[in-house]
Amino acid sequence: MYTYANLLAMSVGSQPPQTIRVAGEDEVVVITHEDVDRAQDRVRVSAARAQRGFFSNARLLWLLVGPGVLVMLGENDGPSMLSYAATGAKFGIGFFIPFVALTFCMAIVVQEMTVRLGAATHRGHAELIFDRFGPFWGWFSMIDLAIGNFLTLITEFIAIRAGLGFFGVPPWMAVLIALVILYSALMSHRYWTWERITLAAAAFNLVFIPVALMTHPSWHSVGHSFITWQPLPGFNKDTLLIVLADIGATVTPWMLFFQQSATVDKGLTTKDIHFGRIDTVLGAALATAAAVATILATAPLFAHQMTADNFQAAEFAQALQPIIGRFGASLFALGMVEAGIVASITISTSSAYAFGEVTHKPHSLNLPISQGKSFYSVLTLCAVAAAGIVLIPGLPLVYVVLLVNVVAVLAMPPALVFLFMLVNDKEVMGDLVSPLWANVLAGGVVFLLTAAGVLFGISVIAPNIFAALGGR
Amino acid sequence: MVRKDEALRSSPGLSNADRSLVLSSLEHDQLVRAKKHLIPRRHLKGPELAVLWGLRIYLVFMMAVVVYQVWTAAR
């Protein structure tokens, strides 16, 4: 494993690991404010770990959860919740309920690798790709991330604008409210505080559960769909687009970059990997509950045979109002706003982390503004630019909303292969390389995503062949 | 040769207590300064390069498909 001591020894010659030669300025280790903030967080973790008993373990879990829950609930973003809402409205209760649960299982497999990688190397994902594979492949990876993140950020602000539009809030004010919340979380200049504020906001994603309960879903049908995966949808172009959108709603490139960088920023070590896994599974469970609840919430639109094509957040809320009342519809719209706000925070942060990692500029939420100018500038620019685009009248942004999840699915296989190579790199991971079963699962995810992408391509450029395969 | 803790110095405004806290709480490769040292580059083998190039071509092609779909939908 490339620990700091090993790297330093490689650069100045072989030395005993407990000593460091001070050959010049380069070898002098400087302690920064960022180190001190991270150390304070680690002291609390060490204190909780030193004690035994249920409450100490619960406290340890409380201290160590964060990146996993945030990445999973952050991915339940504006376009994702719209995809789930469209799924419920178009197909009702059936195949897609267990399918969405399966996609979150895929997300767990993928995200667990980023936890291990971050804890073992203390490096962000972009930094590792650049260092290990060189700038040529590194820049490809960064371009994919930058394009995907920016398109997704635009859709988050569309969701916020549409959700608040339900309450009569004008677009400019909706965007301003979102930016103010984003900056309120940042103003602490402490990773821990930022994480807790964002987690509190992300918990609001579960508002879709009471909305689903208000529709009085048939639990027998829900249980039946989980067991039998039926009724199956017809195999056609629309179904394929929903399948891709639902996959893209759970596994996307920004999640890899964000969770690894957040793991590093939080200061997790190899001792914390077990809790990192619990964090990831907990996040996936909460996100699955919210996603399934959204499908259930809009399933009555399917039962009433309402056409929900091209619905945005406000239209779904309005369509549901006769069924669940004004209060339920308001909760639905607020849920969409929350989804957009939390994702705009996490996605812009992932862009800022990646930029700092590849340019070797300071990149941490523990940085004071004066030391993290480039980090906070990138974060600000991403959010403000996406927010500004949403306010330009007449732009055909509906296509961005429809296709952003599809783009995410298409961009995942190249991103996953880098992750796959890194977690199997003995020189980087040491004894923490992926076991065979994890590689088989990860290989399966790459295969499924690639196959889904190829089917999408066939359905667009050769619809006749697609129809011959069984689709319409 | 000096001991590890002797090689450390603090940014302005940080106290000895901060320094002790960092030394006792963080692993050495967690320090910000440790990240100045790059992880050595890996030599990519033929099959690895083939997979990376294959997926790169796949992605570029599929992005063109997406643009085509948007263009046809917009017409």
HADDOCK unambig.tbl for C-alpha pairs under 7 A between the chains (distance, minus, plus):
assign (segid A and resid 2 and name CA) (segid B and resid 39 and name CA) 6.94 0.50 0.50
assign (segid A and resid 3 and name CA) (segid B and resid 29 and name CA) 5.73 0.50 0.50
assign (segid A and resid 4 and name CA) (segid B and resid 28 and name CA) 6.30 0.50 0.50
assign (segid A and resid 4 and name CA) (segid B and resid 29 and name CA) 4.29 0.50 0.50
assign (segid A and resid 4 and name CA) (segid B and resid 34 and name CA) 5.84 0.50 0.50
assign (segid A and resid 7 and name CA) (segid B and resid 37 and name CA) 6.70 0.50 0.50
assign (segid A and resid 18 and name CA) (segid B and resid 4 and name CA) 6.64 0.50 0.50
assign (segid A and resid 19 and name CA) (segid B and resid 2 and name CA) 6.44 0.50 0.50
assign (segid A and resid 19 and name CA) (segid B and resid 3 and name CA) 5.12 0.50 0.50
assign (segid A and resid 19 and name CA) (segid B and resid 4 and name CA) 5.19 0.50 0.50
assign (segid A and resid 20 and name CA) (segid B and resid 1 and name CA) 6.68 0.50 0.50
assign (segid A and resid 20 and name CA) (segid B and resid 2 and name CA) 6.39 0.50 0.50
assign (segid A and resid 20 and name CA) (segid B and resid 3 and name CA) 6.45 0.50 0.50
assign (segid A and resid 20 and name CA) (segid B and resid 4 and name CA) 5.51 0.50 0.50
assign (segid A and resid 21 and name CA) (segid B and resid 1 and name CA) 4.92 0.50 0.50
assign (segid A and resid 21 and name CA) (segid B and resid 2 and name CA) 6.14 0.50 0.50
assign (segid A and resid 22 and name CA) (segid B and resid 1 and name CA) 6.96 0.50 0.50
assign (segid A and resid 22 and name CA) (segid B and resid 7 and name CA) 6.45 0.50 0.50
assign (segid A and resid 28 and name CA) (segid B and resid 7 and name CA) 5.60 0.50 0.50
assign (segid A and resid 28 and name CA) (segid B and resid 8 and name CA) 6.24 0.50 0.50
assign (segid A and resid 29 and name CA) (segid B and resid 7 and name CA) 6.20 0.50 0.50
assign (segid A and resid 29 and name CA) (segid B and resid 8 and name CA) 4.91 0.50 0.50
assign (segid A and resid 29 and name CA) (segid B and resid 9 and name CA) 6.46 0.50 0.50
assign (segid A and resid 29 and name CA) (segid B and resid 33 and name CA) 5.85 0.50 0.50
assign (segid A and resid 30 and name CA) (segid B and resid 8 and name CA) 5.78 0.50 0.50
assign (segid A and resid 30 and name CA) (segid B and resid 9 and name CA) 5.09 0.50 0.50
assign (segid A and resid 30 and name CA) (segid B and resid 10 and name CA) 5.34 0.50 0.50
assign (segid A and resid 30 and name CA) (segid B and resid 11 and name CA) 6.45 0.50 0.50
assign (segid A and resid 30 and name CA) (segid B and resid 33 and name CA) 6.16 0.50 0.50
assign (segid A and resid 31 and name CA) (segid B and resid 9 and name CA) 6.25 0.50 0.50
assign (segid A and resid 31 and name CA) (segid B and resid 10 and name CA) 4.65 0.50 0.50
assign (segid A and resid 31 and name CA) (segid B and resid 11 and name CA) 5.86 0.50 0.50
assign (segid A and resid 31 and name CA) (segid B and resid 19 and name CA) 6.97 0.50 0.50
assign (segid A and resid 32 and name CA) (segid B and resid 10 and name CA) 6.57 0.50 0.50
assign (segid A and resid 32 and name CA) (segid B and resid 11 and name CA) 5.45 0.50 0.50
assign (segid A and resid 35 and name CA) (segid B and resid 22 and name CA) 6.48 0.50 0.50
assign (segid A and resid 35 and name CA) (segid B and resid 31 and name CA) 6.04 0.50 0.50
assign (segid A and resid 35 and name CA) (segid B and resid 32 and name CA) 6.56 0.50 0.50
assign (segid A and resid 36 and name CA) (segid B and resid 18 and name CA) 6.15 0.50 0.50
assign (segid A and resid 36 and name CA) (segid B and resid 22 and name CA) 5.77 0.50 0.50
assign (segid A and resid 39 and name CA) (segid B and resid 21 and name CA) 6.40 0.50 0.50
assign (segid A and resid 39 and name CA) (segid B and resid 22 and name CA) 5.23 0.50 0.50
assign (segid A and resid 39 and name CA) (segid B and resid 25 and name CA) 5.32 0.50 0.50
assign (segid A and resid 39 and name CA) (segid B and resid 26 and name CA) 5.82 0.50 0.50
assign (segid A and resid 42 and name CA) (segid B and resid 25 and name CA) 5.96 0.50 0.50
assign (segid A and resid 43 and name CA) (segid B and resid 25 and name CA) 6.03 0.50 0.50
assign (segid A and resid 122 and name CA) (segid B and resid 30 and name CA) 5.95 0.50 0.50
assign (segid A and resid 131 and name CA) (segid B and resid 38 and name CA) 6.11 0.50 0.50
assign (segid A and resid 131 and name CA) (segid B and resid 39 and name CA) 5.54 0.50 0.50
assign (segid A and resid 131 and name CA) (segid B and resid 40 and name CA) 6.52 0.50 0.50
assign (segid A and resid 131 and name CA) (segid B and resid 41 and name CA) 5.75 0.50 0.50
assign (segid A and resid 132 and name CA) (segid B and resid 39 and name CA) 6.42 0.50 0.50
assign (segid A and resid 132 and name CA) (segid B and resid 40 and name CA) 6.21 0.50 0.50
assign (segid A and resid 132 and name CA) (segid B and resid 41 and name CA) 4.34 0.50 0.50
assign (segid A and resid 132 and name CA) (segid B and resid 42 and name CA) 5.22 0.50 0.50
assign (segid A and resid 133 and name CA) (segid B and resid 41 and name CA) 6.02 0.50 0.50
assign (segid A and resid 133 and name CA) (segid B and resid 42 and name CA) 5.93 0.50 0.50
assign (segid A and resid 134 and name CA) (segid B and resid 41 and name CA) 6.56 0.50 0.50
assign (segid A and resid 399 and name CA) (segid B and resid 70 and name CA) 6.62 0.50 0.50
assign (segid A and resid 410 and name CA) (segid B and resid 59 and name CA) 6.40 0.50 0.50
assign (segid A and resid 410 and name CA) (segid B and resid 62 and name CA) 6.97 0.50 0.50
assign (segid A and resid 411 and name CA) (segid B and resid 59 and name CA) 6.40 0.50 0.50
assign (segid A and resid 414 and name CA) (segid B and resid 52 and name CA) 6.95 0.50 0.50
assign (segid A and resid 414 and name CA) (segid B and resid 55 and name CA) 5.56 0.50 0.50
assign (segid A and resid 414 and name CA) (segid B and resid 56 and name CA) 6.75 0.50 0.50
assign (segid A and resid 457 and name CA) (segid B and resid 62 and name CA) 6.52 0.50 0.50
assign (segid A and resid 457 and name CA) (segid B and resid 65 and name CA) 6.35 0.50 0.50
assign (segid A and resid 460 and name CA) (segid B and resid 69 and name CA) 6.64 0.50 0.50
